[in-house]
Amino acid sequence: MSTPAILAIDLGTGSVKALLVDRECSVLASASAPYPVMRPHDGWVEQDPDAWWHATVAAVRRAIAASGDSRVIAIGLSGQMHGTVLLDDDFGPVRPAIIWEDRRSAAQVRSLTESVGAARLIEICGSPVATGFQAATLAWLVEREPESLTRTRSILLPTDYLRYRLTGELATEPSDASSTLLFDIVRRSWSSEVVDAVGIDPNLLPPVVRSTAMSGYLTPDAASELGLRADIPVAGGGADAPLAAIAAGAITSETLLLTISTGSQAILPATQPVVDPRGRIHTWCNLAELDTGLPAWYQMGATLASGRALRWLREEVISSPAVDLDASVANVPPGSDGLLFLPYLNGERTPHMDPDASGAFLGLKAHHGQPELTRSVMEGSVLALYDAFQVLQELGGSPSRIVLAGGGARSRVWTQIVADIFGLPVDPLEESEGSAMGAAIVAGTASGWFDLAEGARRSARFGQHIEPQPAAAAIYRELHPIFQHAFLALQDDLHTLGDIASRARAASIDA
């Protein structure tokens, strides 16, 4: 007898993942397929939507083949946020998709912010606009490629393009629509005020369905390509960030999800659409609706260098990428023997919003070696993430526990550092399928298997529970103000150093 399964499709930046999940949120099979990122000009980042589809077909077919006797009863969708896909009268791509990494729209970010007003934009959309967000990209197209918009019949997000290829339906859902900065997070609908300021026809934007509703059914043509039966229902799905939170069990405002990866994120479900008037975080629509009793919004802060800073240290400074992190710092006390690291190697987002920020070691002495340098980088990345968390606290957040995901969750030392700096117990997430599992949970909810909370409970599996150590926590309470003051005191000098370096490089090229 075949096993009923949810097929989850997660459209990432470099590859698509297909995941088959049973009713207990156990993985039956998975597969992925890559596609290229195109960079035709400096700061431009694009992808071919047809390549997304071809990779999806390949990944789904491999997952189905590996799943044995499973029977797909519904499909869930997840994907990269912010991007822009233009479809013509024949529903083919007008041009390559412009994705979230794109930086061509800096001038339009400034003009759109001035047109709507920075405070008003945050009030409506929950966040300042940034390059790569659909609102800024569309404003760039209005100014620089009006002929592309003239040929456009529909504007979609990347995940919604997959929805169209699967079902023939043009639709989106609130969590992904929020990331466009064209969406009213309170009314949960497109904002005519912002859409008008961008200068596009609102009729080009798709209808909005609930994340946990069925948005369409698999067409015969798509079913034939995927090797599935036709008429399988496809759920509304969601954006990758809130879906990852659901999969990690961060379903209420009692749980803070921290992800320590290349960069880091702090995600906190919110029961009210409280925004940061200073624009240091995003407040966007969650997967749950108001009538479910679950938080209908989430707040997210982000830092840019955690695992990235550690990789830099290991590969560029220590030249030992294979070192065992936990073993190497086992005898280094909290505070890294007086060494403090500012981790701003790639600029910083929350809370500084400073793209030109740079890093520094403070307190460096001759006896400091690899162990102290390593632990200070680990501590500095968590102190920066704690700065982001303090913005969430300012807005009323008061979680009682942390779920830790990403590479940091696999390090006992890093997990303990998080517990000690935040002063909260930490449950490290075991290996997780992240956003793809979240998409499966949403589709399982739409299918009546369980509600979102129960799906999250079945999905999240944790390692050893970690409690804060009072002595270490006391040390970090002393170090954190020094960490904050050091960056603010050095910020202007760090900018000047960057300017000098740019001029020196230019002079070297001219010579």
URSUL-V129458 format. One record per residue. N is the residue number from 1. PHI is phi in whole degrees, 0 to 359 (none if undefined). OMEGA is omega in whole degrees, -180 to 180 (999 if undefined). NEAR is the number of other ideal C-beta (glycine too) atoms within 12 Angstrom. Layout:
n: <N N>
phi: <PHI PHI>
omega: <OMEGA OMEGA>
near: <NEAR NEAR>
//
This chain:
n: <1 2 3 4 5 6 7 8 9 10 11 12 13 14 15 16 17 18 19 20 21 22 23 24 25 26 27 28 29 30 31 32 33 34 35 36 37 38 39 40 41 42 43 44 45 46 47 48 49 50 51 52 53 54 55 56 57 58 59 60 61 62 63 64 65 66 67 68 69 70 71 72 73 74 75 76 77 78 79 80 81 82 83 84 85 86 87 88 89 90 91 92 93 94 95 96 97 98 99 100 101 102 103 104 105 106 107 108 109 110 111 112 113 114 115 116 117 118 119 120 121 122 123 124 125 126 127 128 129 130 131 132 133 134 135 136 137 138 139 140 141 142 143 144 145 146 147 148 149 150 151 152 153 154 155 156 157 158 159 160 161 162 163 164 165 166 167 168 169 170 171 172 173 174 175 176 177 178 179 180 181 182 183 184 185 186 187 188 189 190 191 192 193 194 195 196 197 198 199 200 201 202 203 204 205 206 207 208 209 210 211 212 213 214 215 216 217 218 219 220 221 222 223 224 225 226 227 228 229 230 231 232 233 234 235 236 237 238 239 240 241 242 243 244 245 246 247 248 249 250 251 252 253 254 255 256 257 258 259 260 261 262 263 264 265 266 267 268 269 270 271 272 273 274 275 276 277 278 279 280 281 282 283 284 285 286 287 288 289 290 291 292 293 294 295 296 297 298 299 300 301 302 303 304 305 306 307 308 309 310 311 312 313 314 315 316 317 318 319 320 321 322 323 324 325 326 327 328 329 330 331 332 333 334 335 336 337 338 339 340 341 342 343 344 345 346 347 348 349 350 351 352 353 354 355 356 357 358 359 360 361 362 363 364 365 366 367 368 369 370 371 372 373 374 375 376 377 378 379 380 381 382 383 384 385 386 387 388 389 390 391 392 393 394 395 396 397 398 399 400 401 402 403 404 405 406 407 408 409 410 411 412 413 414 415 416 417 418 419 420 421 422 423 424 425 426 427 428 429 430 431 432 433 434 435 436 437 438 439 440 441 442 443 444 445 446 447 448 449 450 451 452 453 454 455 456 457 458 459 460 461 462 463 464 465 466 467 468 469 470 471 472 473 474 475 476 477 478 479 480 481 482 483 484 485 486 487 488 489 490 491 492 493 494 495 496 497 498 499 500 501 502 503 504 505 506 507 508 509 510 511>
phi: <none 287 266 298 216 264 262 253 239 242 270 273 284 249 200 249 246 246 229 252 229 268 296 269 63 268 278 271 193 209 202 218 212 270 208 278 256 258 232 291 218 302 87 267 223 225 217 269 302 296 295 304 294 299 293 298 301 297 294 297 299 294 295 298 297 276 271 75 259 288 234 287 252 196 235 247 234 215 182 302 268 82 290 229 240 254 248 268 297 264 63 259 296 289 203 302 292 259 257 298 284 298 236 288 261 302 295 288 301 293 291 292 297 292 293 277 99 302 293 293 297 293 300 282 258 82 192 290 279 220 301 89 291 300 300 291 298 295 298 296 296 302 276 252 225 300 295 293 290 299 272 270 258 210 246 232 278 305 299 288 294 299 303 298 294 281 243 78 260 261 199 218 220 298 293 283 299 303 286 283 63 240 241 277 286 275 281 57 206 299 268 297 296 284 301 297 295 292 97 246 284 298 291 281 274 282 298 252 247 293 300 262 263 277 261 166 226 299 284 302 294 295 300 297 294 276 79 240 279 287 73 291 290 243 284 302 81 180 283 295 294 293 293 298 295 300 297 274 85 273 252 232 286 281 242 261 265 250 243 255 228 303 252 223 228 240 239 229 301 228 275 226 279 279 252 266 298 272 70 272 226 254 242 228 290 270 282 277 263 298 272 264 83 261 302 268 224 217 246 223 249 220 242 255 218 239 300 297 293 292 296 302 298 290 270 261 252 279 57 215 294 266 297 282 300 298 293 290 249 302 256 266 284 307 94 53 57 84 253 234 240 267 270 271 286 242 76 209 259 294 262 279 49 235 293 258 297 221 264 194 262 241 83 292 229 298 277 287 229 307 299 291 299 296 294 294 292 298 293 298 295 285 298 295 292 294 303 296 298 297 294 297 294 305 272 106 289 211 293 253 207 238 256 253 236 85 299 299 290 270 251 297 295 297 297 294 300 300 300 287 286 277 68 226 293 235 249 288 284 288 314 226 272 57 299 297 295 300 297 294 297 297 293 296 295 297 273 86 292 194 268 302 296 291 299 297 297 290 282 286 231 245 273 292 294 239 258 298 263 306 294 293 300 295 296 292 296 283 284 300 299 294 303 295 294 298 294 297 289 264 305 296 295 295 297 296 301 297 297 299 298 297 294 294 296 298 295 295 294 297 292>
omega: <-176 -180 176 -176 169 171 177 179 -177 -177 -180 180 -177 -179 175 179 172 -174 174 -171 177 -174 179 -178 171 -177 177 180 175 177 178 177 -176 170 -174 169 -178 179 -172 177 178 179 179 179 -173 173 180 179 177 177 175 -176 -180 178 178 178 -179 -178 -179 -180 179 180 179 -179 -178 -170 180 -173 -180 -179 -176 180 179 -179 176 -175 174 176 178 -176 165 -168 -172 176 177 177 -179 -177 178 179 171 -180 176 -177 175 177 174 -170 -168 -178 -174 -176 -175 -169 -178 -180 -179 174 -180 -176 179 177 178 -177 -178 -173 -176 -178 -180 179 178 179 -178 -167 175 -173 167 176 179 175 -177 175 -173 180 -180 179 179 177 176 179 177 -177 -168 180 -179 180 177 179 177 -179 -171 175 -178 177 -177 166 -178 180 -178 172 175 178 -180 -179 179 -168 -172 -179 174 -177 171 178 -166 -174 178 179 178 -174 178 -169 171 -165 177 -173 178 -180 -179 180 178 180 180 -179 -179 178 178 180 177 177 179 177 -178 179 177 -178 -173 172 -179 177 177 179 -176 174 173 -174 -180 -176 -177 -179 177 -179 179 179 179 180 -176 -176 -180 174 178 174 171 -178 180 -176 178 177 -177 176 -172 -176 179 176 176 178 178 -179 180 180 178 -171 179 -179 175 -175 174 175 172 176 176 -179 174 165 179 177 172 -177 -179 174 -175 -180 178 -179 -179 -178 175 -177 178 174 -178 179 173 169 -174 -178 177 -177 179 175 -176 -174 -177 -176 177 179 -176 177 169 178 -176 169 -176 171 -166 -176 172 173 178 179 -180 177 176 -179 -175 -173 -174 -176 -178 -178 179 -174 -176 -177 176 -173 -175 180 -175 -177 -173 -176 179 -177 173 -175 174 177 175 -178 -177 -177 171 -166 -169 -176 -178 -168 179 174 -176 -3 -168 -178 -175 -178 -179 177 177 -172 179 166 177 178 -176 179 -173 -177 178 180 -177 -178 -179 178 -178 -178 -179 176 177 -180 -179 179 179 176 177 178 176 173 178 179 -179 174 177 176 177 -177 174 -180 179 180 -180 179 178 165 -178 -180 179 -178 179 -179 -180 178 179 -179 -179 178 179 177 177 -180 -176 -179 -179 -178 -178 175 -176 171 179 -179 173 -178 -174 176 170 -174 179 177 176 177 177 179 179 179 176 175 179 -179 -180 178 -178 171 -176 -177 180 176 177 179 -179 -175 -169 178 -169 172 -175 178 -177 176 175 174 -173 -177 179 180 179 178 -179 175 176 -175 -174 177 177 177 -179 -177 -176 -179 -179 179 -176 -169 -179 180 178 176 -179 176 177 178 179 -180 179 179 180 178 179 180 179 179 180 -179 999>
near: <7 16 20 25 39 52 51 55 59 49 53 37 30 21 27 45 42 48 47 46 46 32 27 23 39 23 32 32 32 35 32 27 28 21 31 21 26 20 18 17 13 10 18 26 30 34 40 24 39 22 30 46 33 23 32 44 31 27 37 43 26 24 40 34 20 21 31 16 17 29 21 41 32 42 52 56 59 51 48 42 42 42 44 53 49 37 33 21 12 11 22 21 32 30 29 31 45 47 42 36 27 38 26 29 38 23 18 36 33 20 22 40 32 17 24 33 20 24 17 24 37 29 26 37 47 45 46 35 44 34 34 36 44 50 49 45 50 46 41 36 34 31 22 21 25 18 15 29 29 18 21 31 25 35 44 39 54 50 54 49 45 50 48 34 42 45 34 23 32 28 35 46 48 42 55 49 46 49 46 52 48 46 45 29 39 23 22 32 27 34 32 20 25 42 33 21 30 42 24 34 19 23 15 32 35 36 25 32 33 32 44 42 28 33 39 33 23 36 24 17 16 31 27 14 21 34 24 36 21 22 21 35 33 46 49 44 57 56 47 45 42 50 56 44 52 59 49 44 39 48 43 32 31 24 39 45 51 51 41 44 30 25 35 45 42 50 51 45 45 39 26 22 34 31 36 33 21 19 31 32 40 49 45 46 44 48 53 40 27 19 11 21 15 33 38 35 38 50 47 48 44 39 47 33 35 47 34 30 43 43 27 27 36 24 16 16 23 22 12 20 15 11 21 18 33 22 17 26 34 16 16 30 24 35 35 39 25 24 35 41 41 39 46 42 34 27 27 37 33 39 32 32 29 28 19 23 33 31 36 27 28 27 25 18 16 9 15 23 22 26 29 32 36 41 39 42 47 47 48 48 50 49 45 50 49 41 41 45 40 27 35 40 25 22 34 19 38 21 32 18 32 47 50 50 47 35 27 43 39 24 34 25 37 39 40 35 48 48 37 36 42 39 30 31 28 40 32 39 39 22 21 38 43 38 44 48 46 54 56 55 53 58 50 42 42 37 30 19 29 28 26 44 28 22 42 40 23 29 48 37 25 27 22 19 20 30 21 27 23 14 14 30 26 17 26 33 22 18 33 31 18 25 38 22 17 27 33 20 16 26 26 16 18 27 21 15 19 24 16 15 16 15 14 14 13 12 11 10 9 8 7>
//
